[in-house]
Amino acid sequence: STLMLFVLRNGGVVVGDRDAHKPKLHLAQVCYFGAVTFAARLPAVAASWTSGRPRRRAGWAALAVLTLLCAACAAWSSLAHPYLLADNRHYTFYVWRKWLGRGL
């Protein structure tokens, strides 16, 4: 396919600065995906709460543990891309500088 030809000819999928685009373990990204997915599913979850089905305590305990794990991942596993810290034209620069980057 065309993608395979590009990867073979380019020596990888990176276009541009290879030093700034190295693969790294980013556990917080998985948690961000989970939070967005949960928010998207919230109407369906709320509908099941009002349907009269019994609620399980284990579900709340699992949600609490998952929330704590995601908070720990966000606190200790967040990565700052070099370009994020260098470009003050975008709101993500200010979000990182004011809230997310504190303590790192």
C-alpha positions as CSV (number, residue, x, y, z in Angstrom):
1,S,0.0,0.0,0.0
2,T,1.0,3.6,-0.2
3,L,1.5,3.9,3.6
4,M,4.0,1.0,3.5
5,L,5.9,2.5,0.6
6,F,6.1,5.9,2.5
7,V,7.3,4.2,5.7
8,L,10.0,2.3,3.9
9,R,11.2,5.2,1.8
10,N,11.1,7.7,4.7
11,G,12.6,5.4,7.3
12,G,9.6,5.8,9.6
13,V,6.3,7.6,10.0
14,V,7.8,10.8,11.4
15,V,7.7,13.9,9.1
16,G,9.9,16.7,10.4
17,D,12.1,16.8,13.5
18,R,12.8,13.1,14.4
19,D,14.3,14.1,17.8
20,A,11.2,15.9,19.0
21,H,8.9,13.0,17.8
22,K,10.2,9.9,19.6
23,P,7.8,7.3,21.0
24,K,7.3,7.6,24.8
25,L,5.0,5.9,27.3
26,H,2.2,8.3,28.1
27,L,-0.1,6.7,30.5
28,A,-2.0,9.9,31.1
29,Q,-3.2,9.9,27.5
30,V,-5.0,6.6,28.1
31,C,-6.8,8.2,31.1
32,Y,-7.8,11.2,29.0
33,F,-9.3,8.9,26.4
34,G,-11.2,7.1,29.2
35,A,-12.6,10.3,30.6
36,V,-13.8,11.5,27.2
37,T,-15.3,8.0,26.5
38,F,-17.1,8.1,29.9
39,A,-18.4,11.6,29.3
40,A,-19.8,10.4,25.9
41,R,-21.4,7.4,27.5
42,L,-22.9,9.4,30.4
43,P,-26.4,9.7,29.0
44,A,-26.7,6.0,28.6
45,V,-25.3,5.4,32.1
46,A,-27.7,7.9,33.5
47,A,-30.6,6.2,31.8
48,S,-29.6,2.9,33.4
49,W,-29.6,4.6,36.8
50,T,-33.1,5.8,36.4
51,S,-34.4,2.5,35.0
52,G,-34.8,1.1,38.5
53,R,-32.0,-1.5,38.2
54,P,-30.1,-2.2,41.4
55,R,-26.8,-0.3,41.7
56,R,-23.7,-2.3,42.6
57,R,-21.3,-0.9,45.2
58,A,-18.4,-2.6,43.4
59,G,-19.0,-0.4,40.4
60,W,-18.6,2.7,42.6
61,A,-15.5,1.3,44.2
62,A,-14.0,0.4,40.8
63,L,-14.8,3.9,39.6
64,A,-13.1,5.5,42.6
65,V,-9.9,3.3,42.2
66,L,-9.8,4.1,38.5
67,T,-10.2,7.8,39.2
68,L,-7.3,7.7,41.6
69,L,-5.1,5.8,39.2
70,C,-5.9,8.3,36.4
71,A,-5.1,11.2,38.7
72,A,-1.8,9.6,39.6
73,C,-1.0,9.0,35.9
74,A,-1.8,12.6,35.1
75,A,0.3,13.9,38.0
76,W,3.4,11.7,37.4
77,S,3.2,10.6,33.8
78,S,2.3,13.7,31.9
79,L,4.7,14.7,29.1
80,A,5.3,18.1,27.8
81,H,6.2,18.2,24.1
82,P,9.0,20.7,23.4
83,Y,6.9,22.6,20.9
84,L,4.1,23.0,23.5
85,L,6.4,24.8,25.8
86,A,7.8,27.1,23.1
87,D,4.7,28.3,21.4
88,N,2.6,30.9,23.3
89,R,0.2,31.4,20.4
90,H,-2.1,28.6,21.4
91,Y,-4.3,28.1,24.5
92,T,-2.6,24.8,25.3
93,F,0.6,26.7,26.1
94,Y,-1.3,28.6,28.8
95,V,-3.2,25.7,30.1
96,W,0.0,23.8,30.6
97,R,1.9,26.7,32.1
98,K,-0.9,27.7,34.5
99,W,-2.3,24.3,35.7
100,L,-0.9,21.1,34.2
101,G,2.8,21.9,34.3
102,R,2.9,22.9,37.9
103,G,5.0,20.7,40.1
104,L,6.7,18.9,37.2
